[in-house]
Amino acid sequence: MFGISGEHLLILGIVLLIFGPRRLPELGNTLGKAIRNFKDAISGVEEAQFRRIDKEAKDGATPLKTAATPAAEPAATTEKVAETVDSGTGPSSKSS
């Protein structure tokens, strides 16, 4: 059922030799607490993300609409830059 093989027994034996039988329960307890804290942290992040999505759905805004909206027309911005360069009115790094 658990699929314990020779390799698992070898690893368990090495861990038992390194930490000893007295520290093994303490090590298991610490490892269990670390896994539980990790799972709690992950579920907290997922819960906050779902809350944000729910809030955006209630407000009527979707993340894709706000991200896909361009700030300005690229052609218009390019023309303004070209006019500034041609007229020479932009900031200059040359010192006279």
Gaussian input, Z-matrix of N, CA and C with variables (Angstrom, degrees):
# hf/3-21g

backbone

0 1
 N
 C     1     B1
 C     2     B2     1     A1
 N     3     B3     2     A2     1     D1
 C     4     B4     3     A3     2     D2
 C     5     B5     4     A4     3     D3
 N     6     B6     5     A5     4     D4
 C     7     B7     6     A6     5     D5
 C     8     B8     7     A7     6     D6
 N     9     B9     8     A8     7     D7
 C    10    B10     9     A9     8     D8
 C    11    B11    10    A10     9     D9
 N    12    B12    11    A11    10    D10
 C    13    B13    12    A12    11    D11
 C    14    B14    13    A13    12    D12
 N    15    B15    14    A14    13    D13
 C    16    B16    15    A15    14    D14
 C    17    B17    16    A16    15    D15
 N    18    B18    17    A17    16    D16
 C    19    B19    18    A18    17    D17
 C    20    B20    19    A19    18    D18
 N    21    B21    20    A20    19    D19
 C    22    B22    21    A21    20    D20
 C    23    B23    22    A22    21    D21
 N    24    B24    23    A23    22    D22
 C    25    B25    24    A24    23    D23
 C    26    B26    25    A25    24    D24
 N    27    B27    26    A26    25    D25
 C    28    B28    27    A27    26    D26
 C    29    B29    28    A28    27    D27
 N    30    B30    29    A29    28    D28
 C    31    B31    30    A30    29    D29
 C    32    B32    31    A31    30    D30
 N    33    B33    32    A32    31    D31
 C    34    B34    33    A33    32    D32
 C    35    B35    34    A34    33    D33
 N    36    B36    35    A35    34    D34
 C    37    B37    36    A36    35    D35
 C    38    B38    37    A37    36    D36
 N    39    B39    38    A38    37    D37
 C    40    B40    39    A39    38    D38
 C    41    B41    40    A40    39    D39
 N    42    B42    41    A41    40    D40
 C    43    B43    42    A42    41    D41
 C    44    B44    43    A43    42    D42
 N    45    B45    44    A44    43    D43
 C    46    B46    45    A45    44    D44
 C    47    B47    46    A46    45    D45
 N    48    B48    47    A47    46    D46
 C    49    B49    48    A48    47    D47
 C    50    B50    49    A49    48    D48
 N    51    B51    50    A50    49    D49
 C    52    B52    51    A51    50    D50
 C    53    B53    52    A52    51    D51
 N    54    B54    53    A53    52    D52
 C    55    B55    54    A54    53    D53
 C    56    B56    55    A55    54    D54
 N    57    B57    56    A56    55    D55
 C    58    B58    57    A57    56    D56
 C    59    B59    58    A58    57    D57
 N    60    B60    59    A59    58    D58
 C    61    B61    60    A60    59    D59
 C    62    B62    61    A61    60    D60
 N    63    B63    62    A62    61    D61
 C    64    B64    63    A63    62    D62
 C    65    B65    64    A64    63    D63
 N    66    B66    65    A65    64    D64
 C    67    B67    66    A66    65    D65
 C    68    B68    67    A67    66    D66
 N    69    B69    68    A68    67    D67
 C    70    B70    69    A69    68    D68
 C    71    B71    70    A70    69    D69
 N    72    B72    71    A71    70    D70
 C    73    B73    72    A72    71    D71
 C    74    B74    73    A73    72    D72
 N    75    B75    74    A74    73    D73
 C    76    B76    75    A75    74    D74
 C    77    B77    76    A76    75    D75
 N    78    B78    77    A77    76    D76
 C    79    B79    78    A78    77    D77
 C    80    B80    79    A79    78    D78
 N    81    B81    80    A80    79    D79
 C    82    B82    81    A81    80    D80
 C    83    B83    82    A82    81    D81
 N    84    B84    83    A83    82    D82
 C    85    B85    84    A84    83    D83
 C    86    B86    85    A85    84    D84
 N    87    B87    86    A86    85    D85
 C    88    B88    87    A87    86    D86
 C    89    B89    88    A88    87    D87
 N    90    B90    89    A89    88    D88
 C    91    B91    90    A90    89    D89
 C    92    B92    91    A91    90    D90
 N    93    B93    92    A92    91    D91
 C    94    B94    93    A93    92    D92
 C    95    B95    94    A94    93    D93
 N    96    B96    95    A95    94    D94
 C    97    B97    96    A96    95    D95
 C    98    B98    97    A97    96    D96
 N    99    B99    98    A98    97    D97
 C   100   B100    99    A99    98    D98
 C   101   B101   100   A100    99    D99
 N   102   B102   101   A101   100   D100
 C   103   B103   102   A102   101   D101
 C   104   B104   103   A103   102   D102
 N   105   B105   104   A104   103   D103
 C   106   B106   105   A105   104   D104
 C   107   B107   106   A106   105   D105
 N   108   B108   107   A107   106   D106
 C   109   B109   108   A108   107   D107
 C   110   B110   109   A109   108   D108
 N   111   B111   110   A110   109   D109
 C   112   B112   111   A111   110   D110
 C   113   B113   112   A112   111   D111
 N   114   B114   113   A113   112   D112
 C   115   B115   114   A114   113   D113
 C   116   B116   115   A115   114   D114
 N   117   B117   116   A116   115   D115
 C   118   B118   117   A117   116   D116
 C   119   B119   118   A118   117   D117
 N   120   B120   119   A119   118   D118
 C   121   B121   120   A120   119   D119
 C   122   B122   121   A121   120   D120
 N   123   B123   122   A122   121   D121
 C   124   B124   123   A123   122   D122
 C   125   B125   124   A124   123   D123
 N   126   B126   125   A125   124   D124
 C   127   B127   126   A126   125   D125
 C   128   B128   127   A127   126   D126
 N   129   B129   128   A128   127   D127
 C   130   B130   129   A129   128   D128
 C   131   B131   130   A130   129   D129
 N   132   B132   131   A131   130   D130
 C   133   B133   132   A132   131   D131
 C   134   B134   133   A133   132   D132
 N   135   B135   134   A134   133   D133
 C   136   B136   135   A135   134   D134
 C   137   B137   136   A136   135   D135
 N   138   B138   137   A137   136   D136
 C   139   B139   138   A138   137   D137
 C   140   B140   139   A139   138   D138
 N   141   B141   140   A140   139   D139
 C   142   B142   141   A141   140   D140
 C   143   B143   142   A142   141   D141
 N   144   B144   143   A143   142   D142
 C   145   B145   144   A144   143   D143
 C   146   B146   145   A145   144   D144
 N   147   B147   146   A146   145   D145
 C   148   B148   147   A147   146   D146
 C   149   B149   148   A148   147   D147
 N   150   B150   149   A149   148   D148
 C   151   B151   150   A150   149   D149
 C   152   B152   151   A151   150   D150
 N   153   B153   152   A152   151   D151
 C   154   B154   153   A153   152   D152
 C   155   B155   154   A154   153   D153
 N   156   B156   155   A155   154   D154
 C   157   B157   156   A156   155   D155
 C   158   B158   157   A157   156   D156
 N   159   B159   158   A158   157   D157
 C   160   B160   159   A159   158   D158
 C   161   B161   160   A160   159   D159
 N   162   B162   161   A161   160   D160
 C   163   B163   162   A162   161   D161
 C   164   B164   163   A163   162   D162
 N   165   B165   164   A164   163   D163
 C   166   B166   165   A165   164   D164
 C   167   B167   166   A166   165   D165
 N   168   B168   167   A167   166   D166
 C   169   B169   168   A168   167   D167
 C   170   B170   169   A169   168   D168
 N   171   B171   170   A170   169   D169
 C   172   B172   171   A171   170   D170
 C   173   B173   172   A172   171   D171
 N   174   B174   173   A173   172   D172
 C   175   B175   174   A174   173   D173
 C   176   B176   175   A175   174   D174
 N   177   B177   176   A176   175   D175
 C   178   B178   177   A177   176   D176
 C   179   B179   178   A178   177   D177
 N   180   B180   179   A179   178   D178
 C   181   B181   180   A180   179   D179
 C   182   B182   181   A181   180   D180
 N   183   B183   182   A182   181   D181
 C   184   B184   183   A183   182   D182
 C   185   B185   184   A184   183   D183
 N   186   B186   185   A185   184   D184
 C   187   B187   186   A186   185   D185
 C   188   B188   187   A187   186   D186
 N   189   B189   188   A188   187   D187
 C   190   B190   189   A189   188   D188
 C   191   B191   190   A190   189   D189
 N   192   B192   191   A191   190   D190
 C   193   B193   192   A192   191   D191
 C   194   B194   193   A193   192   D192
 N   195   B195   194   A194   193   D193
 C   196   B196   195   A195   194   D194
 C   197   B197   196   A196   195   D195
 N   198   B198   197   A197   196   D196
 C   199   B199   198   A198   197   D197
 C   200   B200   199   A199   198   D198
 N   201   B201   200   A200   199   D199
 C   202   B202   201   A201   200   D200
 C   203   B203   202   A202   201   D201
 N   204   B204   203   A203   202   D202
 C   205   B205   204   A204   203   D203
 C   206   B206   205   A205   204   D204
 N   207   B207   206   A206   205   D205
 C   208   B208   207   A207   206   D206
 C   209   B209   208   A208   207   D207
 N   210   B210   209   A209   208   D208
 C   211   B211   210   A210   209   D209
 C   212   B212   211   A211   210   D210
 N   213   B213   212   A212   211   D211
 C   214   B214   213   A213   212   D212
 C   215   B215   214   A214   213   D213
 N   216   B216   215   A215   214   D214
 C   217   B217   216   A216   215   D215
 C   218   B218   217   A217   216   D216
 N   219   B219   218   A218   217   D217
 C   220   B220   219   A219   218   D218
 C   221   B221   220   A220   219   D219
 N   222   B222   221   A221   220   D220
 C   223   B223   222   A222   221   D221
 C   224   B224   223   A223   222   D222
 N   225   B225   224   A224   223   D223
 C   226   B226   225   A225   224   D224
 C   227   B227   226   A226   225   D225
 N   228   B228   227   A227   226   D226
 C   229   B229   228   A228   227   D227
 C   230   B230   229   A229   228   D228
 N   231   B231   230   A230   229   D229
 C   232   B232   231   A231   230   D230
 C   233   B233   232   A232   231   D231
 N   234   B234   233   A233   232   D232
 C   235   B235   234   A234   233   D233
 C   236   B236   235   A235   234   D234
 N   237   B237   236   A236   235   D235
 C   238   B238   237   A237   236   D236
 C   239   B239   238   A238   237   D237
 N   240   B240   239   A239   238   D238
 C   241   B241   240   A240   239   D239
 C   242   B242   241   A241   240   D240
 N   243   B243   242   A242   241   D241
 C   244   B244   243   A243   242   D242
 C   245   B245   244   A244   243   D243
 N   246   B246   245   A245   244   D244
 C   247   B247   246   A246   245   D245
 C   248   B248   247   A247   246   D246
 N   249   B249   248   A248   247   D247
 C   250   B250   249   A249   248   D248
 C   251   B251   250   A250   249   D249
 N   252   B252   251   A251   250   D250
 C   253   B253   252   A252   251   D251
 C   254   B254   253   A253   252   D252
 N   255   B255   254   A254   253   D253
 C   256   B256   255   A255   254   D254
 C   257   B257   256   A256   255   D255
 N   258   B258   257   A257   256   D256
 C   259   B259   258   A258   257   D257
 C   260   B260   259   A259   258   D258
 N   261   B261   260   A260   259   D259
 C   262   B262   261   A261   260   D260
 C   263   B263   262   A262   261   D261
 N   264   B264   263   A263   262   D262
 C   265   B265   264   A264   263   D263
 C   266   B266   265   A265   264   D264
 N   267   B267   266   A266   265   D265
 C   268   B268   267   A267   266   D266
 C   269   B269   268   A268   267   D267
 N   270   B270   269   A269   268   D268
 C   271   B271   270   A270   269   D269
 C   272   B272   271   A271   270   D270
 N   273   B273   272   A272   271   D271
 C   274   B274   273   A273   272   D272
 C   275   B275   274   A274   273   D273
 N   276   B276   275   A275   274   D274
 C   277   B277   276   A276   275   D275
 C   278   B278   277   A277   276   D276
 N   279   B279   278   A278   277   D277
 C   280   B280   279   A279   278   D278
 C   281   B281   280   A280   279   D279
 N   282   B282   281   A281   280   D280
 C   283   B283   282   A282   281   D281
 C   284   B284   283   A283   282   D282
 N   285   B285   284   A284   283   D283
 C   286   B286   285   A285   284   D284
 C   287   B287   286   A286   285   D285

   B1=1.4392
   B2=1.5295
   B3=1.3032
   B4=1.4577
   B5=1.5244
   B6=1.3072
   B7=1.4590
   B8=1.5160
   B9=1.3168
   B10=1.4632
   B11=1.5236
   B12=1.3205
   B13=1.4553
   B14=1.5294
   B15=1.3044
   B16=1.4585
   B17=1.5131
   B18=1.3254
   B19=1.4615
   B20=1.5247
   B21=1.3321
   B22=1.4616
   B23=1.5250
   B24=1.3161
   B25=1.4657
   B26=1.5194
   B27=1.3236
   B28=1.4655
   B29=1.5288
   B30=1.3159
   B31=1.4698
   B32=1.5218
   B33=1.3384
   B34=1.4655
   B35=1.5305
   B36=1.3423
   B37=1.4678
   B38=1.5113
   B39=1.3170
   B40=1.4683
   B41=1.5287
   B42=1.3381
   B43=1.4686
   B44=1.5234
   B45=1.3225
   B46=1.4674
   B47=1.5245
   B48=1.3229
   B49=1.4625
   B50=1.5309
   B51=1.3194
   B52=1.4663
   B53=1.5300
   B54=1.3342
   B55=1.4616
   B56=1.5248
   B57=1.3073
   B58=1.4556
   B59=1.5161
   B60=1.3361
   B61=1.4695
   B62=1.5334
   B63=1.3150
   B64=1.4682
   B65=1.5247
   B66=1.3279
   B67=1.4720
   B68=1.5170
   B69=1.3258
   B70=1.4591
   B71=1.5347
   B72=1.3518
   B73=1.4645
   B74=1.5325
   B75=1.3218
   B76=1.4686
   B77=1.5256
   B78=1.3250
   B79=1.4578
   B80=1.5302
   B81=1.3291
   B82=1.4606
   B83=1.5166
   B84=1.3238
   B85=1.4644
   B86=1.5327
   B87=1.3102
   B88=1.4610
   B89=1.5265
   B90=1.3205
   B91=1.4622
   B92=1.5315
   B93=1.3284
   B94=1.4617
   B95=1.5181
   B96=1.3355
   B97=1.4656
   B98=1.5290
   B99=1.3321
   B100=1.4632
   B101=1.5273
   B102=1.3163
   B103=1.4660
   B104=1.5252
   B105=1.3381
   B106=1.4674
   B107=1.5231
   B108=1.3399
   B109=1.4688
   B110=1.5232
   B111=1.3342
   B112=1.4601
   B113=1.5229
   B114=1.3252
   B115=1.4646
   B116=1.5226
   B117=1.3353
   B118=1.4665
   B119=1.5286
   B120=1.3270
   B121=1.4630
   B122=1.5186
   B123=1.3130
   B124=1.4650
   B125=1.5264
   B126=1.3316
   B127=1.4687
   B128=1.5217
   B129=1.3304
   B130=1.4583
   B131=1.5119
   B132=1.3159
   B133=1.4635
   B134=1.5226
   B135=1.3373
   B136=1.4662
   B137=1.5242
   B138=1.3301
   B139=1.4597
   B140=1.5268
   B141=1.3261
   B142=1.4655
   B143=1.5225
   B144=1.3177
   B145=1.4523
   B146=1.5283
   B147=1.3301
   B148=1.4611
   B149=1.5263
   B150=1.3293
   B151=1.4655
   B152=1.5172
   B153=1.3392
   B154=1.4646
   B155=1.5246
   B156=1.3115
   B157=1.4599
   B158=1.5230
   B159=1.3437
   B160=1.4587
   B161=1.5303
   B162=1.3341
   B163=1.4616
   B164=1.5257
   B165=1.3361
   B166=1.4577
   B167=1.5231
   B168=1.3283
   B169=1.4657
   B170=1.5276
   B171=1.3343
   B172=1.4633
   B173=1.5227
   B174=1.3442
   B175=1.4610
   B176=1.5205
   B177=1.3117
   B178=1.4622
   B179=1.5083
   B180=1.3252
   B181=1.4534
   B182=1.5241
   B183=1.3044
   B184=1.4590
   B185=1.5114
   B186=1.3179
   B187=1.4673
   B188=1.5241
   B189=1.3385
   B190=1.4584
   B191=1.5241
   B192=1.3357
   B193=1.4478
   B194=1.5192
   B195=1.3164
   B196=1.4592
   B197=1.5183
   B198=1.3251
   B199=1.4569
   B200=1.5225
   B201=1.3311
   B202=1.4532
   B203=1.5277
   B204=1.3121
   B205=1.4561
   B206=1.5287
   B207=1.3311
   B208=1.4641
   B209=1.5305
   B210=1.3043
   B211=1.4594
   B212=1.5305
   B213=1.3120
   B214=1.4588
   B215=1.5179
   B216=1.3133
   B217=1.4557
   B218=1.5275
   B219=1.3141
   B220=1.4686
   B221=1.5230
   B222=1.3289
   B223=1.4627
   B224=1.5248
   B225=1.3387
   B226=1.4616
   B227=1.5268
   B228=1.3086
   B229=1.4603
   B230=1.5200
   B231=1.3272
   B232=1.4607
   B233=1.5248
   B234=1.3339
   B235=1.4610
   B236=1.5292
   B237=1.3358
   B238=1.4673
   B239=1.5264
   B240=1.3362
   B241=1.4589
   B242=1.5190
   B243=1.3330
   B244=1.4626
   B245=1.5235
   B246=1.3452
   B247=1.4602
   B248=1.5261
   B249=1.3342
   B250=1.4536
   B251=1.5201
   B252=1.3209
   B253=1.4638
   B254=1.5181
   B255=1.3432
   B256=1.4647
   B257=1.5206
   B258=1.3246
   B259=1.4573
   B260=1.5223
   B261=1.3160
   B262=1.4542
   B263=1.5081
   B264=1.3118
   B265=1.4650
   B266=1.5189
   B267=1.3080
   B268=1.4612
   B269=1.5045
   B270=1.3377
   B271=1.4660
   B272=1.5174
   B273=1.3028
   B274=1.4579
   B275=1.5111
   B276=1.3154
   B277=1.4597
   B278=1.5225
   B279=1.3352
   B280=1.4592
   B281=1.5250
   B282=1.2972
   B283=1.4726
   B284=1.5164
   B285=1.3447
   B286=1.4732
   B287=1.4864
   A1=110.80
   A2=117.97
   A3=120.54
   A4=112.35
   A5=117.87
   A6=121.46
   A7=113.18
   A8=117.82
   A9=120.92
   A10=107.88
   A11=115.31
   A12=120.39
   A13=109.42
   A14=115.32
   A15=121.28
   A16=112.72
   A17=116.43
   A18=120.21
   A19=111.24
   A20=116.18
   A21=119.57
   A22=110.99
   A23=116.22
   A24=119.90
   A25=111.24
   A26=117.47
   A27=121.22
   A28=110.59
   A29=117.15
   A30=120.84
   A31=110.02
   A32=117.42
   A33=121.12
   A34=110.76
   A35=117.03
   A36=120.87
   A37=112.16
   A38=117.54
   A39=121.20
   A40=110.28
   A41=116.93
   A42=120.63
   A43=110.01
   A44=116.37
   A45=120.92
   A46=110.66
   A47=118.16
   A48=121.17
   A49=112.03
   A50=116.61
   A51=119.81
   A52=111.34
   A53=117.35
   A54=120.32
   A55=113.49
   A56=118.21
   A57=120.70
   A58=112.02
   A59=116.18
   A60=119.92
   A61=113.59
   A62=118.01
   A63=119.96
   A64=112.16
   A65=116.87
   A66=120.22
   A67=112.75
   A68=118.84
   A69=121.83
   A70=112.68
   A71=120.92
   A72=119.43
   A73=113.06
   A74=115.69
   A75=120.04
   A76=110.70
   A77=116.29
   A78=121.77
   A79=110.69
   A80=116.92
   A81=120.70
   A82=112.14
   A83=116.70
   A84=121.49
   A85=110.56
   A86=116.87
   A87=121.70
   A88=110.84
   A89=116.18
   A90=120.50
   A91=110.58
   A92=117.54
   A93=121.18
   A94=112.48
   A95=116.97
   A96=120.77
   A97=110.97
   A98=116.22
   A99=119.68
   A100=110.83
   A101=117.18
   A102=120.35
   A103=110.40
   A104=117.03
   A105=120.89
   A106=110.83
   A107=118.11
   A108=121.53
   A109=111.30
   A110=116.26
   A111=120.71
   A112=110.47
   A113=117.38
   A114=120.94
   A115=111.29
   A116=117.32
   A117=121.13
   A118=110.78
   A119=116.26
   A120=120.17
   A121=110.71
   A122=117.26
   A123=120.85
   A124=110.64
   A125=117.34
   A126=119.32
   A127=110.94
   A128=118.09
   A129=121.16
   A130=112.14
   A131=117.21
   A132=121.39
   A133=109.96
   A134=116.65
   A135=120.14
   A136=110.66
   A137=116.89
   A138=120.84
   A139=110.54
   A140=117.20
   A141=120.67
   A142=110.63
   A143=117.34
   A144=120.96
   A145=110.42
   A146=117.11
   A147=119.88
   A148=110.93
   A149=117.63
   A150=120.39
   A151=111.05
   A152=116.20
   A153=120.94
   A154=109.86
   A155=117.61
   A156=121.08
   A157=110.15
   A158=116.77
   A159=120.04
   A160=111.43
   A161=116.59
   A162=120.73
   A163=110.67
   A164=117.14
   A165=120.92
   A166=110.82
   A167=117.44
   A168=120.60
   A169=110.18
   A170=117.41
   A171=120.53
   A172=111.18
   A173=116.44
   A174=120.49
   A175=111.81
   A176=117.75
   A177=121.64
   A178=113.50
   A179=118.16
   A180=120.92
   A181=108.89
   A182=115.67
   A183=119.58
   A184=108.19
   A185=117.16
   A186=119.07
   A187=112.96
   A188=117.79
   A189=119.83
   A190=111.62
   A191=118.12
   A192=120.08
   A193=111.37
   A194=117.85
   A195=120.05
   A196=111.09
   A197=117.94
   A198=120.29
   A199=111.34
   A200=118.67
   A201=121.61
   A202=112.74
   A203=119.01
   A204=122.02
   A205=109.25
   A206=117.78
   A207=118.99
   A208=110.76
   A209=116.40
   A210=121.34
   A211=111.17
   A212=117.62
   A213=121.86
   A214=108.06
   A215=115.25
   A216=120.18
   A217=108.66
   A218=118.85
   A219=119.84
   A220=112.98
   A221=117.44
   A222=119.71
   A223=110.84
   A224=116.82
   A225=120.36
   A226=110.66
   A227=116.89
   A228=120.56
   A229=110.49
   A230=117.03
   A231=120.99
   A232=110.46
   A233=117.32
   A234=120.23
   A235=111.21
   A236=117.58
   A237=120.64
   A238=110.95
   A239=116.36
   A240=120.08
   A241=109.86
   A242=116.79
   A243=120.02
   A244=111.03
   A245=118.16
   A246=121.72
   A247=111.25
   A248=116.64
   A249=120.84
   A250=110.81
   A251=116.80
   A252=120.97
   A253=109.89
   A254=117.03
   A255=120.42
   A256=112.37
   A257=117.03
   A258=120.04
   A259=112.75
   A260=116.75
   A261=119.24
   A262=113.66
   A263=117.99
   A264=120.18
   A265=112.92
   A266=117.64
   A267=120.67
   A268=112.46
   A269=117.25
   A270=119.88
   A271=110.35
   A272=114.98
   A273=120.69
   A274=109.89
   A275=116.25
   A276=119.78
   A277=111.75
   A278=116.64
   A279=120.13
   A280=109.67
   A281=115.34
   A282=118.26
   A283=108.70
   A284=116.92
   A285=121.32
   A286=110.94
   D1=-44.71
   D2=-178.64
   D3=-90.32
   D4=-16.52
   D5=178.29
   D6=69.76
   D7=45.02
   D8=178.72
   D9=-80.33
   D10=121.25
   D11=-178.96
   D12=-112.16
   D13=-177.26
   D14=178.68
   D15=-62.12
   D16=-35.15
   D17=179.56
   D18=-66.54
   D19=-39.13
   D20=177.98
   D21=-64.83
   D22=-41.20
   D23=178.40
   D24=-65.90
   D25=-37.18
   D26=177.64
   D27=-64.09
   D28=-44.87
   D29=178.67
   D30=-63.64
   D31=-43.11
   D32=178.25
   D33=-60.89
   D34=-40.56
   D35=177.86
   D36=-63.98
   D37=-41.82
   D38=179.66
   D39=-65.57
   D40=-42.59
   D41=178.37
   D42=-63.14
   D43=-40.48
   D44=178.70
   D45=-63.65
   D46=-39.73
   D47=177.73
   D48=-67.97
   D49=-39.13
   D50=-176.98
   D51=-71.86
   D52=-48.31
   D53=-173.77
   D54=-95.54
   D55=-22.81
   D56=-179.85
   D57=83.83
   D58=159.81
   D59=-176.13
   D60=-70.29
   D61=-22.47
   D62=-178.58
   D63=-77.95
   D64=-33.98
   D65=-177.56
   D66=-90.77
   D67=-11.32
   D68=-177.01
   D69=-61.58
   D70=-45.12
   D71=176.87
   D72=-63.69
   D73=-36.97
   D74=177.74
   D75=-64.98
   D76=-40.21
   D77=178.25
   D78=-64.95
   D79=-42.21
   D80=177.59
   D81=-64.07
   D82=-39.73
   D83=178.47
   D84=-63.61
   D85=-44.54
   D86=179.53
   D87=-64.22
   D88=-42.23
   D89=179.15
   D90=-64.85
   D91=-40.85
   D92=177.51
   D93=-62.28
   D94=-41.98
   D95=178.37
   D96=-64.88
   D97=-39.50
   D98=179.94
   D99=-65.26
   D100=-41.58
   D101=178.86
   D102=-65.83
   D103=-41.28
   D104=179.08
   D105=-63.37
   D106=-43.50
   D107=178.16
   D108=-62.39
   D109=-39.75
   D110=178.87
   D111=-63.89
   D112=-44.92
   D113=179.06
   D114=-63.75
   D115=-39.74
   D116=178.17
   D117=-63.74
   D118=-41.02
   D119=179.65
   D120=-65.76
   D121=-42.12
   D122=179.43
   D123=-64.98
   D124=-43.47
   D125=-179.97
   D126=-67.26
   D127=-31.76
   D128=175.93
   D129=-65.33
   D130=-39.92
   D131=178.11
   D132=-66.84
   D133=-44.41
   D134=179.05
   D135=-63.35
   D136=-39.98
   D137=-179.42
   D138=-64.95
   D139=-42.45
   D140=178.49
   D141=-64.62
   D142=-37.66
   D143=179.07
   D144=-66.20
   D145=-41.90
   D146=178.27
   D147=-66.00
   D148=-36.55
   D149=177.06
   D150=-62.79
   D151=-41.54
   D152=179.88
   D153=-64.83
   D154=-42.70
   D155=179.68
   D156=-64.84
   D157=-42.50
   D158=178.15
   D159=-62.76
   D160=-40.89
   D161=179.90
   D162=-64.54
   D163=-42.69
   D164=178.64
   D165=-65.35
   D166=-35.82
   D167=178.58
   D168=-67.14
   D169=-37.32
   D170=178.61
   D171=-69.49
   D172=-36.22
   D173=179.88
   D174=-75.96
   D175=-16.23
   D176=179.66
   D177=91.75
   D178=-0.44
   D179=178.95
   D180=-98.09
   D181=140.63
   D182=175.51
   D183=-115.37
   D184=147.63
   D185=-178.75
   D186=-60.99
   D187=-32.33
   D188=-178.05
   D189=-69.95
   D190=-36.91
   D191=179.77
   D192=-65.92
   D193=-42.00
   D194=-178.18
   D195=-71.91
   D196=-33.39
   D197=-178.52
   D198=-77.67
   D199=-29.13
   D200=-175.41
   D201=-86.19
   D202=-10.51
   D203=-178.61
   D204=-78.74
   D205=120.12
   D206=179.94
   D207=-73.91
   D208=152.02
   D209=-178.18
   D210=-72.73
   D211=-39.31
   D212=179.94
   D213=-153.95
   D214=164.58
   D215=176.74
   D216=-69.66
   D217=126.25
   D218=-179.38
   D219=-62.31
   D220=-37.43
   D221=-178.83
   D222=-65.91
   D223=-41.40
   D224=-179.96
   D225=-65.23
   D226=-40.93
   D227=179.47
   D228=-65.69
   D229=-40.50
   D230=179.35
   D231=-64.41
   D232=-40.59
   D233=178.96
   D234=-64.35
   D235=-40.01
   D236=179.48
   D237=-64.06
   D238=-40.61
   D239=178.68
   D240=-65.35
   D241=-41.82
   D242=179.71
   D243=-63.10
   D244=-41.27
   D245=178.14
   D246=-62.98
   D247=-41.51
   D248=-179.56
   D249=-64.72
   D250=-41.40
   D251=-179.80
   D252=-67.43
   D253=-43.91
   D254=-179.04
   D255=-64.97
   D256=-39.71
   D257=-177.52
   D258=-80.18
   D259=-20.07
   D260=179.38
   D261=76.48
   D262=20.31
   D263=-177.42
   D264=-92.82
   D265=-4.99
   D266=-178.62
   D267=-76.06
   D268=175.00
   D269=179.06
   D270=-66.47
   D271=142.91
   D272=-176.93
   D273=-119.89
   D274=139.39
   D275=177.98
   D276=-94.87
   D277=-1.96
   D278=178.89
   D279=-79.63
   D280=137.81
   D281=176.20
   D282=-108.61
   D283=129.64
   D284=-177.04
   D285=-103.79

